[in-house]
Amino acid sequence: MNTNTGGPAFPLAIDKQVLHNGMTLRDHFAGTALQGFLAYAATTGKYAPPDDELARESYKMADAMLKERAK
């Protein structure tokens, strides 16, 4: 598993005090990648792989996005 999470995606801060970090940026990127994979499958009529494969590919995409972001 990639240990680079990208930090918090949606931290909640009041008066500069962080109350909640929210999900990680890696999780957010994976979720948006998953939406894209599912939308593509739905609109093209192509078969979507089993859930575990979709999740794995979504996190691969998230890791690639974090790697590019770090450049």
PQR file of N, CA, C, O and H, with PARSE charges and radii, in Angstrom:
ATOM      1  N   MET A   1       0.843  -1.193   0.000 -0.4000 1.5000
ATOM      2  CA  MET A   1       0.000   0.000   0.000 -0.0000 2.0000
ATOM      3  C   MET A   1       0.874   1.236   0.000  0.5500 1.7000
ATOM      4  O   MET A   1       1.925   1.274   0.640 -0.5500 1.4000
ATOM      5  N   ASN A   2       0.432   2.227  -0.714 -0.4000 1.5000
ATOM      6  CA  ASN A   2       1.132   3.489  -0.778 -0.0000 2.0000
ATOM      7  C   ASN A   2       0.963   4.220   0.552  0.5500 1.7000
ATOM      8  O   ASN A   2      -0.150   4.333   1.065 -0.5500 1.4000
ATOM      9  H   ASN A   2      -0.421   2.196  -1.234  0.4000 1.0000
ATOM     10  N   THR A   3       2.069   4.716   1.109 -0.4000 1.5000
ATOM     11  CA  THR A   3       1.978   5.434   2.380 -0.0000 2.0000
ATOM     12  C   THR A   3       1.778   6.928   2.168  0.5500 1.7000
ATOM     13  O   THR A   3       1.515   7.651   3.129 -0.5500 1.4000
ATOM     14  H   THR A   3       2.973   4.625   0.692  0.4000 1.0000
ATOM     15  N   ASN A   4       1.897   7.411   0.923 -0.4000 1.5000
ATOM     16  CA  ASN A   4       1.647   8.813   0.634 -0.0000 2.0000
ATOM     17  C   ASN A   4       0.147   9.016   0.492  0.5500 1.7000
ATOM     18  O   ASN A   4      -0.450   8.596  -0.499 -0.5500 1.4000
ATOM     19  H   ASN A   4       2.111   6.823   0.143  0.4000 1.0000
ATOM     20  N   THR A   5      -0.457   9.657   1.474 -0.4000 1.5000
ATOM     21  CA  THR A   5      -1.906   9.878   1.442 -0.0000 2.0000
ATOM     22  C   THR A   5      -2.272  11.206   0.823  0.5500 1.7000
ATOM     23  O   THR A   5      -3.440  11.447   0.519 -0.5500 1.4000
ATOM     24  H   THR A   5       0.028   9.999   2.279  0.4000 1.0000
ATOM     25  N   GLY A   6      -1.286  12.080   0.628 -0.4000 1.5000
ATOM     26  CA  GLY A   6      -1.571  13.403   0.101 -0.0000 2.0000
ATOM     27  C   GLY A   6      -2.079  14.373   1.143  0.5500 1.7000
ATOM     28  O   GLY A   6      -2.345  15.534   0.833 -0.5500 1.4000
ATOM     29  H   GLY A   6      -0.337  11.884   0.875  0.4000 1.0000
ATOM     30  N   GLY A   7      -2.218  13.913   2.377 -0.4000 1.5000
ATOM     31  CA  GLY A   7      -2.739  14.772   3.438 -0.0000 2.0000
ATOM     32  C   GLY A   7      -4.251  14.822   3.411  0.5500 1.7000
ATOM     33  O   GLY A   7      -4.881  14.133   2.609 -0.5500 1.4000
ATOM     34  H   GLY A   7      -2.001  12.970   2.629  0.4000 1.0000
ATOM     35  N   PRO A   8      -4.839  15.625   4.271 -0.5600 1.5000
ATOM     36  CA  PRO A   8      -6.298  15.703   4.336  0.2800 2.0000
ATOM     37  C   PRO A   8      -6.885  16.383   3.103  0.5500 1.7000
ATOM     38  O   PRO A   8      -6.338  17.364   2.600 -0.5500 1.4000
ATOM     39  N   ALA A   9      -7.996  15.852   2.629 -0.4000 1.5000
ATOM     40  CA  ALA A   9      -8.660  16.430   1.460 -0.0000 2.0000
ATOM     41  C   ALA A   9      -9.631  17.541   1.863  0.5500 1.7000
ATOM     42  O   ALA A   9      -9.746  18.552   1.171 -0.5500 1.4000
ATOM     43  H   ALA A   9      -8.440  15.055   3.038  0.4000 1.0000
ATOM     44  N   PHE A  10     -10.312  17.352   2.963 -0.4000 1.5000
ATOM     45  CA  PHE A  10     -11.331  18.316   3.387 -0.0000 2.0000
ATOM     46  C   PHE A  10     -11.248  18.574   4.890  0.5500 1.7000
ATOM     47  O   PHE A  10     -12.160  18.204   5.629 -0.5500 1.4000
ATOM     48  H   PHE A  10     -10.218  16.531   3.525  0.4000 1.0000
ATOM     49  N   PRO A  11     -10.175  19.199   5.345 -0.5600 1.5000
ATOM     50  CA  PRO A  11     -10.076  19.454   6.785  0.2800 2.0000
ATOM     51  C   PRO A  11     -11.114  20.480   7.237  0.5500 1.7000
ATOM     52  O   PRO A  11     -11.485  21.385   6.489 -0.5500 1.4000
ATOM     53  N   LEU A  12     -11.563  20.319   8.452 -0.4000 1.5000
ATOM     54  CA  LEU A  12     -12.508  21.268   9.034 -0.0000 2.0000
ATOM     55  C   LEU A  12     -11.752  22.066  10.079  0.5500 1.7000
ATOM     56  O   LEU A  12     -11.302  21.515  11.084 -0.5500 1.4000
ATOM     57  H   LEU A  12     -11.261  19.584   9.059  0.4000 1.0000
ATOM     58  N   ALA A  13     -11.612  23.352   9.846 -0.4000 1.5000
ATOM     59  CA  ALA A  13     -10.883  24.205  10.781 -0.0000 2.0000
ATOM     60  C   ALA A  13     -11.759  25.398  11.165  0.5500 1.7000
ATOM     61  O   ALA A  13     -12.440  25.998  10.334 -0.5500 1.4000
ATOM     62  H   ALA A  13     -11.977  23.800   9.030  0.4000 1.0000
ATOM     63  N   ILE A  14     -11.711  25.709  12.439 -0.4000 1.5000
ATOM     64  CA  ILE A  14     -12.398  26.888  12.961 -0.0000 2.0000
ATOM     65  C   ILE A  14     -11.380  27.680  13.759  0.5500 1.7000
ATOM     66  O   ILE A  14     -10.736  27.150  14.665 -0.5500 1.4000
ATOM     67  H   ILE A  14     -11.158  25.222  13.115  0.4000 1.0000
ATOM     68  N   ASP A  15     -11.238  28.950  13.418 -0.4000 1.5000
ATOM     69  CA  ASP A  15     -10.243  29.809  14.063 -0.0000 2.0000
ATOM     70  C   ASP A  15      -8.847  29.181  14.021  0.5500 1.7000
ATOM     71  O   ASP A  15      -8.110  29.198  15.007 -0.5500 1.4000
ATOM     72  H   ASP A  15     -11.760  29.380  12.682  0.4000 1.0000
ATOM     73  N   LYS A  16      -8.504  28.629  12.855 -0.4000 1.5000
ATOM     74  CA  LYS A  16      -7.192  28.025  12.585 -0.0000 2.0000
ATOM     75  C   LYS A  16      -6.910  26.779  13.419  0.5500 1.7000
ATOM     76  O   LYS A  16      -5.774  26.306  13.447 -0.5500 1.4000
ATOM     77  H   LYS A  16      -9.103  28.615  12.054  0.4000 1.0000
ATOM     78  N   GLN A  17      -7.913  26.242  14.095 -0.4000 1.5000
ATOM     79  CA  GLN A  17      -7.758  24.991  14.840 -0.0000 2.0000
ATOM     80  C   GLN A  17      -8.434  23.890  14.041  0.5500 1.7000
ATOM     81  O   GLN A  17      -9.635  23.950  13.778 -0.5500 1.4000
ATOM     82  H   GLN A  17      -8.836  26.627  14.073  0.4000 1.0000
ATOM     83  N   VAL A  18      -7.650  22.876  13.653 -0.4000 1.5000
ATOM     84  CA  VAL A  18      -8.193  21.778  12.869 -0.0000 2.0000
ATOM     85  C   VAL A  18      -9.002  20.869  13.789  0.5500 1.7000
ATOM     86  O   VAL A  18      -8.471  20.300  14.743 -0.5500 1.4000
ATOM     87  H   VAL A  18      -6.675  22.827  13.866  0.4000 1.0000
ATOM     88  N   LEU A  19     -10.285  20.741  13.492 -0.4000 1.5000
ATOM     89  CA  LEU A  19     -11.163  19.913  14.298 -0.0000 2.0000
ATOM     90  C   LEU A  19     -11.290  18.502  13.748  0.5500 1.7000
ATOM     91  O   LEU A  19     -11.491  17.543  14.494 -0.5500 1.4000
ATOM     92  H   LEU A  19     -10.716  21.202  12.717  0.4000 1.0000
ATOM     93  N   HIS A  20     -11.170  18.392  12.427 -0.4000 1.5000
ATOM     94  CA  HIS A  20     -11.295  17.072  11.785 -0.0000 2.0000
ATOM     95  C   HIS A  20     -10.543  17.121  10.472  0.5500 1.7000
ATOM     96  O   HIS A  20     -10.674  18.084   9.716 -0.5500 1.4000
ATOM     97  H   HIS A  20     -11.007  19.171  11.821  0.4000 1.0000
ATOM     98  N   ASN A  21      -9.753  16.091  10.191 -0.4000 1.5000
ATOM     99  CA  ASN A  21      -8.966  16.070   8.963 -0.0000 2.0000
ATOM    100  C   ASN A  21      -9.753  15.616   7.740  0.5500 1.7000
ATOM    101  O   ASN A  21      -9.315  15.847   6.614 -0.5500 1.4000
ATOM    102  H   ASN A  21      -9.646  15.309  10.805  0.4000 1.0000
ATOM    103  N   GLY A  22     -10.881  14.989   7.929 -0.4000 1.5000
ATOM    104  CA  GLY A  22     -11.636  14.483   6.785 -0.0000 2.0000
ATOM    105  C   GLY A  22     -10.911  13.325   6.116  0.5500 1.7000
ATOM    106  O   GLY A  22      -9.970  12.765   6.679 -0.5500 1.4000
ATOM    107  H   GLY A  22     -11.237  14.801   8.844  0.4000 1.0000
ATOM    108  N   MET A  23     -11.345  12.973   4.930 -0.4000 1.5000
ATOM    109  CA  MET A  23     -10.703  11.873   4.207 -0.0000 2.0000
ATOM    110  C   MET A  23      -9.360  12.332   3.662  0.5500 1.7000
ATOM    111  O   MET A  23      -9.085  13.528   3.572 -0.5500 1.4000
ATOM    112  H   MET A  23     -12.109  13.428   4.473  0.4000 1.0000
ATOM    113  N   THR A  24      -8.530  11.362   3.301 -0.4000 1.5000
ATOM    114  CA  THR A  24      -7.249  11.717   2.714 -0.0000 2.0000
ATOM    115  C   THR A  24      -7.439  12.101   1.254  0.5500 1.7000
ATOM    116  O   THR A  24      -8.431  11.738   0.622 -0.5500 1.4000
ATOM    117  H   THR A  24      -8.753  10.390   3.375  0.4000 1.0000
ATOM    118  N   LEU A  25      -6.478  12.835   0.739 -0.4000 1.5000
ATOM    119  CA  LEU A  25      -6.527  13.213  -0.663 -0.0000 2.0000
ATOM    120  C   LEU A  25      -6.454  11.960  -1.543  0.5500 1.7000
ATOM    121  O   LEU A  25      -7.074  11.913  -2.606 -0.5500 1.4000
ATOM    122  H   LEU A  25      -5.672  13.130   1.252  0.4000 1.0000
ATOM    123  N   ARG A  26      -5.709  10.960  -1.110 -0.4000 1.5000
ATOM    124  CA  ARG A  26      -5.617   9.697  -1.859 -0.0000 2.0000
ATOM    125  C   ARG A  26      -6.988   9.028  -1.965  0.5500 1.7000
ATOM    126  O   ARG A  26      -7.367   8.550  -3.034 -0.5500 1.4000
ATOM    127  H   ARG A  26      -5.206  10.998  -0.247  0.4000 1.0000
ATOM    128  N   ASP A  27      -7.728   8.996  -0.859 -0.4000 1.5000
ATOM    129  CA  ASP A  27      -9.072   8.417  -0.878 -0.0000 2.0000
ATOM    130  C   ASP A  27      -9.998   9.226  -1.794  0.5500 1.7000
ATOM    131  O   ASP A  27     -10.807   8.654  -2.524 -0.5500 1.4000
ATOM    132  H   ASP A  27      -7.420   9.385   0.010  0.4000 1.0000
ATOM    133  N   HIS A  28      -9.877  10.538  -1.752 -0.4000 1.5000
ATOM    134  CA  HIS A  28     -10.705  11.392  -2.612 -0.0000 2.0000
ATOM    135  C   HIS A  28     -10.392  11.124  -4.086  0.5500 1.7000
ATOM    136  O   HIS A  28     -11.302  10.955  -4.898 -0.5500 1.4000
ATOM    137  H   HIS A  28      -9.220  11.003  -1.159  0.4000 1.0000
ATOM    138  N   PHE A  29      -9.103  11.087  -4.424 -0.4000 1.5000
ATOM    139  CA  PHE A  29      -8.718  10.802  -5.806 -0.0000 2.0000
ATOM    140  C   PHE A  29      -9.224   9.435  -6.244  0.5500 1.7000
ATOM    141  O   PHE A  29      -9.715   9.287  -7.363 -0.5500 1.4000
ATOM    142  H   PHE A  29      -8.365  11.225  -3.764  0.4000 1.0000
ATOM    143  N   ALA A  30      -9.109   8.428  -5.370 -0.4000 1.5000
ATOM    144  CA  ALA A  30      -9.582   7.079  -5.719 -0.0000 2.0000
ATOM    145  C   ALA A  30     -11.090   7.079  -5.944  0.5500 1.7000
ATOM    146  O   ALA A  30     -11.582   6.420  -6.860 -0.5500 1.4000
ATOM    147  H   ALA A  30      -8.710   8.548  -4.460  0.4000 1.0000
ATOM    148  N   GLY A  31     -11.815   7.805  -5.121 -0.4000 1.5000
ATOM    149  CA  GLY A  31     -13.272   7.875  -5.281 -0.0000 2.0000
ATOM    150  C   GLY A  31     -13.678   8.519  -6.592  0.5500 1.7000
ATOM    151  O   GLY A  31     -14.613   8.064  -7.250 -0.5500 1.4000
ATOM    152  H   GLY A  31     -11.416   8.340  -4.377  0.4000 1.0000
ATOM    153  N   THR A  32     -12.979   9.578  -6.973 -0.4000 1.5000
ATOM    154  CA  THR A  32     -13.321  10.230  -8.238 -0.0000 2.0000
ATOM    155  C   THR A  32     -12.911   9.366  -9.424  0.5500 1.7000
ATOM    156  O   THR A  32     -13.596   9.354 -10.447 -0.5500 1.4000
ATOM    157  H   THR A  32     -12.219   9.948  -6.439  0.4000 1.0000
ATOM    158  N   ALA A  33     -11.806   8.647  -9.299 -0.4000 1.5000
ATOM    159  CA  ALA A  33     -11.411   7.716 -10.365 -0.0000 2.0000
ATOM    160  C   ALA A  33     -12.461   6.608 -10.506  0.5500 1.7000
ATOM    161  O   ALA A  33     -12.821   6.229 -11.621 -0.5500 1.4000
ATOM    162  H   ALA A  33     -11.249   8.656  -8.469  0.4000 1.0000
ATOM    163  N   LEU A  34     -12.942   6.098  -9.389 -0.4000 1.5000
ATOM    164  CA  LEU A  34     -13.968   5.055  -9.410 -0.0000 2.0000
ATOM    165  C   LEU A  34     -15.232   5.550 -10.113  0.5500 1.7000
ATOM    166  O   LEU A  34     -15.831   4.821 -10.904 -0.5500 1.4000
ATOM    167  H   LEU A  34     -12.650   6.406  -8.483  0.4000 1.0000
ATOM    168  N   GLN A  35     -15.633   6.778  -9.826 -0.4000 1.5000
ATOM    169  CA  GLN A  35     -16.802   7.349 -10.503 -0.0000 2.0000
ATOM    170  C   GLN A  35     -16.600   7.363 -12.010  0.5500 1.7000
ATOM    171  O   GLN A  35     -17.510   7.036 -12.770 -0.5500 1.4000
ATOM    172  H   GLN A  35     -15.147   7.370  -9.183  0.4000 1.0000
ATOM    173  N   GLY A  36     -15.408   7.743 -12.434 -0.4000 1.5000
ATOM    174  CA  GLY A  36     -15.118   7.779 -13.859 -0.0000 2.0000
ATOM    175  C   GLY A  36     -15.160   6.405 -14.494  0.5500 1.7000
ATOM    176  O   GLY A  36     -15.712   6.235 -15.581 -0.5500 1.4000
ATOM    177  H   GLY A  36     -14.668   8.009 -11.817  0.4000 1.0000
ATOM    178  N   PHE A  37     -14.575   5.416 -13.818 -0.4000 1.5000
ATOM    179  CA  PHE A  37     -14.585   4.050 -14.344 -0.0000 2.0000
ATOM    180  C   PHE A  37     -16.019   3.531 -14.479  0.5500 1.7000
ATOM    181  O   PHE A  37     -16.367   2.915 -15.486 -0.5500 1.4000
ATOM    182  H   PHE A  37     -14.126   5.554 -12.935  0.4000 1.0000
ATOM    183  N   LEU A  38     -16.845   3.782 -13.465 -0.4000 1.5000
ATOM    184  CA  LEU A  38     -18.230   3.308 -13.505 -0.0000 2.0000
ATOM    185  C   LEU A  38     -19.061   4.053 -14.545  0.5500 1.7000
ATOM    186  O   LEU A  38     -19.894   3.453 -15.225 -0.5500 1.4000
ATOM    187  H   LEU A  38     -16.562   4.282 -12.647  0.4000 1.0000
ATOM    188  N   ALA A  39     -18.837   5.354 -14.669 -0.4000 1.5000
ATOM    189  CA  ALA A  39     -19.570   6.123 -15.678 -0.0000 2.0000
ATOM    190  C   ALA A  39     -19.203   5.652 -17.082  0.5500 1.7000
ATOM    191  O   ALA A  39     -20.068   5.540 -17.951 -0.5500 1.4000
ATOM    192  H   ALA A  39     -18.161   5.842 -14.117  0.4000 1.0000
ATOM    193  N   TYR A  40     -17.931   5.379 -17.300 -0.4000 1.5000
ATOM    194  CA  TYR A  40     -17.491   4.893 -18.610 -0.0000 2.0000
ATOM    195  C   TYR A  40     -18.168   3.561 -18.929  0.5500 1.7000
ATOM    196  O   TYR A  40     -18.671   3.361 -20.035 -0.5500 1.4000
ATOM    197  H   TYR A  40     -17.228   5.471 -16.594  0.4000 1.0000
ATOM    198  N   ALA A  41     -18.175   2.661 -17.962 -0.4000 1.5000
ATOM    199  CA  ALA A  41     -18.791   1.354 -18.173 -0.0000 2.0000
ATOM    200  C   ALA A  41     -20.291   1.501 -18.457  0.5500 1.7000
ATOM    201  O   ALA A  41     -20.834   0.805 -19.315 -0.5500 1.4000
ATOM    202  H   ALA A  41     -17.765   2.823 -17.064  0.4000 1.0000
ATOM    203  N   ALA A  42     -20.946   2.395 -17.743 -0.4000 1.5000
ATOM    204  CA  ALA A  42     -22.394   2.571 -17.913 -0.0000 2.0000
ATOM    205  C   ALA A  42     -22.743   3.206 -19.256  0.5500 1.7000
ATOM    206  O   ALA A  42     -23.720   2.813 -19.892 -0.5500 1.4000
ATOM    207  H   ALA A  42     -20.505   2.961 -17.046  0.4000 1.0000
ATOM    208  N   THR A  43     -21.958   4.175 -19.685 -0.4000 1.5000
ATOM    209  CA  THR A  43     -22.298   4.890 -20.913 -0.0000 2.0000
ATOM    210  C   THR A  43     -21.862   4.159 -22.180  0.5500 1.7000
ATOM    211  O   THR A  43     -22.415   4.386 -23.256 -0.5500 1.4000
ATOM    212  H   THR A  43     -21.164   4.495 -19.168  0.4000 1.0000
ATOM    213  N   THR A  44     -20.875   3.286 -22.049 -0.4000 1.5000
ATOM    214  CA  THR A  44     -20.402   2.564 -23.239 -0.0000 2.0000
ATOM    215  C   THR A  44     -21.006   1.172 -23.338  0.5500 1.7000
ATOM    216  O   THR A  44     -20.876   0.506 -24.365 -0.5500 1.4000
ATOM    217  H   THR A  44     -20.426   3.101 -21.175  0.4000 1.0000
ATOM    218  N   GLY A  45     -21.673   0.726 -22.257 -0.4000 1.5000
ATOM    219  CA  GLY A  45     -22.233  -0.621 -22.249 -0.0000 2.0000
ATOM    220  C   GLY A  45     -21.178  -1.691 -22.036  0.5500 1.7000
ATOM    221  O   GLY A  45     -21.454  -2.883 -22.174 -0.5500 1.4000
ATOM    222  H   GLY A  45     -21.778   1.267 -21.423  0.4000 1.0000
ATOM    223  N   LYS A  46     -19.968  -1.262 -21.699 -0.4000 1.5000
ATOM    224  CA  LYS A  46     -18.898  -2.221 -21.444 -0.0000 2.0000
ATOM    225  C   LYS A  46     -19.024  -2.752 -20.029  0.5500 1.7000
ATOM    226  O   LYS A  46     -19.490  -2.059 -19.124 -0.5500 1.4000
ATOM    227  H   LYS A  46     -19.743  -0.293 -21.588  0.4000 1.0000
ATOM    228  N   TYR A  47     -18.606  -3.973 -19.859 -0.4000 1.5000
ATOM    229  CA  TYR A  47     -18.674  -4.635 -18.563 -0.0000 2.0000
ATOM    230  C   TYR A  47     -17.721  -3.981 -17.576  0.5500 1.7000
ATOM    231  O   TYR A  47     -16.565  -3.721 -17.908 -0.5500 1.4000
ATOM    232  H   TYR A  47     -18.227  -4.536 -20.594  0.4000 1.0000
ATOM    233  N   ALA A  48     -18.192  -3.715 -16.378 -0.4000 1.5000
ATOM    234  CA  ALA A  48     -17.327  -3.213 -15.309 -0.0000 2.0000
ATOM    235  C   ALA A  48     -16.742  -4.405 -14.557  0.5500 1.7000
ATOM    236  O   ALA A  48     -17.470  -5.338 -14.218 -0.5500 1.4000
ATOM    237  H   ALA A  48     -19.132  -3.926 -16.108  0.4000 1.0000
ATOM    238  N   PRO A  49     -15.439  -4.383 -14.295 -0.5600 1.5000
ATOM    239  CA  PRO A  49     -14.814  -5.487 -13.574  0.2800 2.0000
ATOM    240  C   PRO A  49     -15.406  -5.650 -12.174  0.5500 1.7000
ATOM    241  O   PRO A  49     -16.116  -4.763 -11.701 -0.5500 1.4000
ATOM    242  N   PRO A  50     -15.127  -6.759 -11.511 -0.5600 1.5000
ATOM    243  CA  PRO A  50     -15.602  -6.950 -10.129  0.2800 2.0000
ATOM    244  C   PRO A  50     -15.131  -5.817  -9.216  0.5500 1.7000
ATOM    245  O   PRO A  50     -14.128  -5.157  -9.485 -0.5500 1.4000
ATOM    246  N   ASP A  51     -15.871  -5.611  -8.143 -0.4000 1.5000
ATOM    247  CA  ASP A  51     -15.607  -4.495  -7.237 -0.0000 2.0000
ATOM    248  C   ASP A  51     -14.165  -4.413  -6.764  0.5500 1.7000
ATOM    249  O   ASP A  51     -13.590  -3.325  -6.729 -0.5500 1.4000
ATOM    250  H   ASP A  51     -16.687  -6.147  -7.925  0.4000 1.0000
ATOM    251  N   ASP A  52     -13.571  -5.544  -6.398 -0.4000 1.5000
ATOM    252  CA  ASP A  52     -12.206  -5.495  -5.867 -0.0000 2.0000
ATOM    253  C   ASP A  52     -11.223  -5.023  -6.928  0.5500 1.7000
ATOM    254  O   ASP A  52     -10.255  -4.335  -6.604 -0.5500 1.4000
ATOM    255  H   ASP A  52     -14.038  -6.428  -6.426  0.4000 1.0000
ATOM    256  N   GLU A  53     -11.450  -5.374  -8.173 -0.4000 1.5000
ATOM    257  CA  GLU A  53     -10.564  -4.920  -9.250 -0.0000 2.0000
ATOM    258  C   GLU A  53     -10.754  -3.420  -9.505  0.5500 1.7000
ATOM    259  O   GLU A  53      -9.784  -2.697  -9.735 -0.5500 1.4000
ATOM    260  H   GLU A  53     -12.236  -5.933  -8.436  0.4000 1.0000
ATOM    261  N   LEU A  54     -11.995  -2.965  -9.462 -0.4000 1.5000
ATOM    262  CA  LEU A  54     -12.258  -1.533  -9.627 -0.0000 2.0000
ATOM    263  C   LEU A  54     -11.601  -0.728  -8.513  0.5500 1.7000
ATOM    264  O   LEU A  54     -11.019   0.327  -8.766 -0.5500 1.4000
ATOM    265  H   LEU A  54     -12.783  -3.552  -9.276  0.4000 1.0000
ATOM    266  N   ALA A  55     -11.693  -1.218  -7.295 -0.4000 1.5000
ATOM    267  CA  ALA A  55     -11.078  -0.524  -6.163 -0.0000 2.0000
ATOM    268  C   ALA A  55      -9.564  -0.473  -6.329  0.5500 1.7000
ATOM    269  O   ALA A  55      -8.949   0.570  -6.107 -0.5500 1.4000
ATOM    270  H   ALA A  55     -12.166  -2.075  -7.090  0.4000 1.0000
ATOM    271  N   ARG A  56      -8.969  -1.583  -6.715 -0.4000 1.5000
ATOM    272  CA  ARG A  56      -7.517  -1.644  -6.900 -0.0000 2.0000
ATOM    273  C   ARG A  56      -7.079  -0.664  -7.992  0.5500 1.7000
ATOM    274  O   ARG A  56      -6.106   0.068  -7.812 -0.5500 1.4000
ATOM    275  H   ARG A  56      -9.469  -2.430  -6.895  0.4000 1.0000
ATOM    276  N   GLU A  57      -7.783  -0.649  -9.109 -0.4000 1.5000
ATOM    277  CA  GLU A  57      -7.438   0.255 -10.212 -0.0000 2.0000
ATOM    278  C   GLU A  57      -7.668   1.716  -9.822  0.5500 1.7000
ATOM    279  O   GLU A  57      -6.921   2.599 -10.246 -0.5500 1.4000
ATOM    280  H   GLU A  57      -8.573  -1.244  -9.255  0.4000 1.0000
ATOM    281  N   SER A  58      -8.688   1.967  -9.024 -0.4000 1.5000
ATOM    282  CA  SER A  58      -8.958   3.335  -8.575 -0.0000 2.0000
ATOM    283  C   SER A  58      -7.821   3.855  -7.712  0.5500 1.7000
ATOM    284  O   SER A  58      -7.413   5.008  -7.847 -0.5500 1.4000
ATOM    285  H   SER A  58      -9.295   1.250  -8.679  0.4000 1.0000
ATOM    286  N   TYR A  59      -7.309   3.011  -6.825 -0.4000 1.5000
ATOM    287  CA  TYR A  59      -6.185   3.436  -5.980 -0.0000 2.0000
ATOM    288  C   TYR A  59      -4.890   3.538  -6.776  0.5500 1.7000
ATOM    289  O   TYR A  59      -4.032   4.356  -6.446 -0.5500 1.4000
ATOM    290  H   TYR A  59      -7.640   2.074  -6.715  0.4000 1.0000
ATOM    291  N   LYS A  60      -4.732   2.730  -7.813 -0.4000 1.5000
ATOM    292  CA  LYS A  60      -3.566   2.891  -8.694 -0.0000 2.0000
ATOM    293  C   LYS A  60      -3.612   4.260  -9.364  0.5500 1.7000
ATOM    294  O   LYS A  60      -2.595   4.946  -9.463 -0.5500 1.4000
ATOM    295  H   LYS A  60      -5.429   2.065  -8.082  0.4000 1.0000
ATOM    296  N   MET A  61      -4.788   4.647  -9.818 -0.4000 1.5000
ATOM    297  CA  MET A  61      -4.950   5.957 -10.446 -0.0000 2.0000
ATOM    298  C   MET A  61      -4.678   7.061  -9.426  0.5500 1.7000
ATOM    299  O   MET A  61      -4.012   8.045  -9.747 -0.5500 1.4000
ATOM    300  H   MET A  61      -5.614   4.090  -9.738  0.4000 1.0000
ATOM    301  N   ALA A  62      -5.180   6.911  -8.216 -0.4000 1.5000
ATOM    302  CA  ALA A  62      -4.947   7.903  -7.164 -0.0000 2.0000
ATOM    303  C   ALA A  62      -3.455   8.035  -6.875  0.5500 1.7000
ATOM    304  O   ALA A  62      -2.951   9.146  -6.715 -0.5500 1.4000
ATOM    305  H   ALA A  62      -5.721   6.112  -7.955  0.4000 1.0000
ATOM    306  N   ASP A  63      -2.752   6.916  -6.807 -0.4000 1.5000
ATOM    307  CA  ASP A  63      -1.307   6.955  -6.550 -0.0000 2.0000
ATOM    308  C   ASP A  63      -0.573   7.668  -7.674  0.5500 1.7000
ATOM    309  O   ASP A  63       0.366   8.424  -7.425 -0.5500 1.4000
ATOM    310  H   ASP A  63      -3.161   6.013  -6.937  0.4000 1.0000
ATOM    311  N   ALA A  64      -0.998   7.429  -8.915 -0.4000 1.5000
ATOM    312  CA  ALA A  64      -0.385   8.110 -10.055 -0.0000 2.0000
ATOM    313  C   ALA A  64      -0.644   9.618  -9.985  0.5500 1.7000
ATOM    314  O   ALA A  64       0.233  10.419 -10.309 -0.5500 1.4000
ATOM    315  H   ALA A  64      -1.761   6.815  -9.117  0.4000 1.0000
ATOM    316  N   MET A  65      -1.838   9.994  -9.565 -0.4000 1.5000
ATOM    317  CA  MET A  65      -2.164  11.420  -9.451 -0.0000 2.0000
ATOM    318  C   MET A  65      -1.320  12.076  -8.364  0.5500 1.7000
ATOM    319  O   MET A  65      -0.831  13.190  -8.551 -0.5500 1.4000
ATOM    320  H   MET A  65      -2.551   9.343  -9.302  0.4000 1.0000
ATOM    321  N   LEU A  66      -1.142  11.397  -7.230 -0.4000 1.5000
ATOM    322  CA  LEU A  66      -0.311  11.947  -6.154 -0.0000 2.0000
ATOM    323  C   LEU A  66       1.143  12.058  -6.593  0.5500 1.7000
ATOM    324  O   LEU A  66       1.827  13.023  -6.250 -0.5500 1.4000
ATOM    325  H   LEU A  66      -1.539  10.492  -7.079  0.4000 1.0000
ATOM    326  N   LYS A  67       1.615  11.071  -7.352 -0.4000 1.5000
ATOM    327  CA  LYS A  67       3.000  11.093  -7.834 -0.0000 2.0000
ATOM    328  C   LYS A  67       3.203  12.287  -8.773  0.5500 1.7000
ATOM    329  O   LYS A  67       4.198  13.004  -8.661 -0.5500 1.4000
ATOM    330  H   LYS A  67       1.060  10.288  -7.630  0.4000 1.0000
ATOM    331  N   GLU A  68       2.268  12.496  -9.689 -0.4000 1.5000
ATOM    332  CA  GLU A  68       2.370  13.625 -10.612 -0.0000 2.0000
ATOM    333  C   GLU A  68       2.256  14.948  -9.868  0.5500 1.7000
ATOM    334  O   GLU A  68       2.948  15.914 -10.192 -0.5500 1.4000
ATOM    335  H   GLU A  68       1.460  11.913  -9.779  0.4000 1.0000
ATOM    336  N   ARG A  69       1.398  14.985  -8.889 -0.4000 1.5000
ATOM    337  CA  ARG A  69       1.195  16.210  -8.095 -0.0000 2.0000
ATOM    338  C   ARG A  69       2.455  16.613  -7.343  0.5500 1.7000
ATOM    339  O   ARG A  69       2.696  17.801  -7.131 -0.5500 1.4000
ATOM    340  H   ARG A  69       0.837  14.201  -8.626  0.4000 1.0000
ATOM    341  N   ALA A  70       3.265  15.629  -6.935 -0.4000 1.5000
ATOM    342  CA  ALA A  70       4.475  15.886  -6.163 -0.0000 2.0000
ATOM    343  C   ALA A  70       5.621  16.439  -7.011  0.5500 1.7000
ATOM    344  O   ALA A  70       6.609  16.935  -6.469 -0.5500 1.4000
ATOM    345  H   ALA A  70       3.069  14.664  -7.108  0.4000 1.0000
ATOM    346  N   LYS A  71       5.493  16.357  -8.339 -0.4000 1.5000
ATOM    347  CA  LYS A  71       6.576  16.841  -9.219 -0.0000 2.0000
ATOM    348  C   LYS A  71       6.706  18.347  -9.172  0.5500 1.7000
ATOM    349  O   LYS A  71       7.563  18.914  -9.850 -0.5500 1.4000
ATOM    350  H   LYS A  71       4.691  15.954  -8.779  0.4000 1.0000
TER
END
